[in-house]
């Protein structure tokens, strides 16, 4: 089991156990893949390459953790982009929550993975970590330049050709502010302490 934990001033504000899903890919014998996936749902590391032409591996950005890279060795041999400008790379999937639920989880702080769908609906992959949620924040210029963007449809769309091995990078927008000394978050196998769980339950009862 893996857990996402969000802290404010070193006190646990929100946690959720990550969903484990069976890979939706098919084997060479046309049977469903038996592998389980937690990070990068709904495909295992092998089938995300064949079905979505992306690879999950360590980001080229320092301290960014995992990242998502374009993957198609056939296109690489032919010197063709894996994704052309305007191509849909992925859809941004996750748990659908309301604005009130978002505030309950993160208060006034930036939700690390949440993306706004409309004024009262958000997609939060914190506990259902889809492939698109692994796409890191790029820059408008420099070595880690953005090559994709979020569309209103919640699709991730290429804004310039993306070749095999290129890390897929997007702008998170001006409202994304994770460099806050009061906030930190983590995903690992460490379960929240009984003290933290009880404290959160007491807070929710009071509300």
ABEGO torsion letter per residue (X at the ends): XBBBBBBBGGBBABBBBBBBBBBABBBAAGBBBABBBABGOABBAAAAAAAAGBBBBBBABBGAEBBBBBBBAAAAAAGBBABBBGBBABBBBEBBBBAAAAAAAAEABBBAABBBABAABBBBAAABBBAAAABBBBBABEABBBABBBBAAGBBBBABBBBBGBBBBBBAEAABBABBAABBBBBBABBBBAAAAAAAAAAAAAX
